[in-house]
Amino acid sequence: QMRGVITGFDSFVVILESDGKQQMLYKHAISTIVPIAAIDLKGAEESEE
């Protein structure tokens, strides 16, 4: 399990930053991404209108 903030990505990799260090992860190796806090997608739609 890896924890951190996604700071960048492209077609093949994701850059994860944790404790001041960056790690490059291949997307095909990632099975699940879980946010720290709940994300309100319905509220995001309403604010865009």
C-alpha positions as CSV (number, residue, x, y, z in Angstrom):
1,Q,0.0,0.0,0.0
2,M,1.3,3.4,-0.9
3,R,0.0,6.8,0.3
4,G,0.6,10.3,-1.0
5,V,-0.6,13.0,-3.3
6,I,-0.8,12.5,-7.1
7,T,1.2,15.4,-8.5
8,G,1.3,14.3,-12.1
9,F,0.4,11.7,-14.7
10,D,0.6,10.8,-18.4
11,S,-0.7,8.0,-20.5
12,F,1.4,5.3,-18.7
13,V,2.5,6.6,-15.3
14,V,1.4,8.4,-12.2
15,I,3.7,10.5,-10.0
16,L,3.0,10.1,-6.3
17,E,4.5,12.5,-3.7
18,S,4.9,11.5,-0.1
19,D,7.3,12.8,2.6
20,G,9.0,15.1,0.1
21,K,9.9,12.3,-2.2
22,Q,8.4,11.5,-5.6
23,Q,7.7,8.0,-6.9
24,M,6.7,7.0,-10.4
25,L,4.1,4.2,-10.6
26,Y,3.1,2.5,-13.8
27,K,-0.7,2.7,-14.2
28,H,-1.1,-1.0,-15.0
29,A,0.3,-1.8,-11.5
30,I,-2.4,0.3,-9.8
31,S,-5.6,-1.6,-8.8
32,T,-7.4,1.0,-6.5
33,I,-7.1,4.6,-5.6
34,V,-9.0,5.8,-2.5
35,P,-9.4,9.5,-1.6
36,I,-8.6,10.6,2.0
37,A,-12.0,12.4,2.3
38,A,-15.4,11.8,0.6
39,I,-15.8,13.6,-2.8
40,D,-19.2,15.3,-3.5
41,L,-19.6,14.8,-7.2
42,K,-23.2,16.0,-7.2
43,G,-22.2,19.3,-5.6
44,A,-19.5,19.7,-8.2
45,E,-22.1,19.4,-11.1
46,E,-24.3,22.1,-9.5
47,S,-21.5,24.6,-9.1
48,E,-20.5,24.3,-12.8
49,E,-23.9,25.3,-14.0
